[in-house]
Amino acid sequence: MAKVAIMGFGTVGSGVYEIIRTNAGKLAQNAGDTVELKYILDIRDFPDHPKKELFTKDFNDILNDEEVTVVAEVMGGLHPAYEFTKSLLLAGKSVVTSNKELVATYGTELLEIARNKNVNYMFEASVGGGIPIIRPIHQCLTANNITKIAGILNGTTNYILYQMITNGKSFDTALKNAQDNGYAERNPAADIEGHDACRKIAILASLASREAVDYSDIPTEGIVGITLDDVKYASELDCVIKLIGYAEFMDGKVYSIVAPMLVKKTDPLSGVNDVFNAIKVTGDCVGDVMFYGAGAGKLPTASAVVADIVDSVKHKVRSKKFTWYKPETDIMAGKDAKKFEYFIRTGDSIENVKKSFGEITHTDSISAGELAFVTRPLTASEVEAKSKELSDIMTCIRILD
């Protein structure tokens, strides 16, 4: 019998409890052993819970219990999640998590400890909620050199943009709707400024390259500047606007960015709506494959956590080697390593636009006194330099290739 513990009894933690209780037979069949919950760690009291005897406020109850072999860390945040996880791994216990902030910040160190202790540190739920993506990159696509990852990695921003695109709501109104529906926090900065998506693409890029990608090295733009006029222009170009986490692997370097991008309607990412997430992975053998589903939520995320628990029980005598290493040199490609076409709105004249940008492939004007156009493929520095030659730049958005 495998004894497990849950740290944190919020939305995801209660979902993990529910799945372990209701699907016990299925889990035992897949794990090759019965999975029994022994502790739930939380600072709050749950006097009316039917299994209130499982609750503890003392982390040491879990750490010092030799029967507990797998722990689910679903507390969120960095501290004390980091300290608890490190202590558990050093004690020879496997840890599974949904905590993308922890994995993105301390994953390199925690994975090294897990390797050295021959235990598992698993994090399927840290990216894409219930969408299987970590295992496919690590196992199913192992015959490929992954060349590119592009994903809609944040459900809150996707919901906001979907409301703007489909229902013509302003950014502020769509954000308020997201908060009212529980899709956005009272302080939504981590979502709308792109930080959540940045941590997730850093995890995927690290896994794909097997070298640690520091999320602080990834240029990150949010969606706070997107307007309904931008949405209308995008539609005229047969595109939609999505917040994209992007990583491309080129000659031992990783080019990565998080930014709103125009996505052509021929691209399957364009049809990912509401709070759903999707990750498109390109391999040199398989081509493009896309993983789609609920990117958050109680049971979808909990199902990925429980899958990691089952995997850890099943492989309790050896590490699954989900890993990456600290690079010996700087692996991040510069901002000019990748060229994009850009969609730009300006109050300047067509003559000045052509003088600065030369060849442009599309011009349009929805509002009087402004011009929208699409550039040829340019580097970020080229766009910055050319844009300074124009007056009144209102929008400058990459177009996903």
Secondary structure, 3 states (H helix, E strand, C coil): CEEEEEECCCHHHHHHHHHHHHCHHHHHHHHCCCEEEEEEECCCCCCCCCCHHHEECCHHHHHCCCCEEEEEECCCCCCCHHHHHHHHHHCCCEEEECCHHHHHHHHHHHHHHHHHHCCCEECHHHCCCCCCCHHHHHHHCCCCCEEEEEEECCHHHHHHHHHHHHHCCCHHHHHHHHHHCCCCCCCCHHHHCCHHHHHHHHHHHHHHHCECCCHHHCCECCCCCCCHHHHHHHHHCCEEEEEEEEEEEECCEEEEEEEEEEEECCCHHHHCCCCEEEEEEEECCCEEEEEEEECCCHHHHHHHHHHHHHHHHHCCCCCCCCCCECCCCCCECCCCCCCEEEEEEECCCHHHHHHHHCCEEEEECCCCCCEEEEECCECHHHHHHHHCCCCCEEEEEEECC
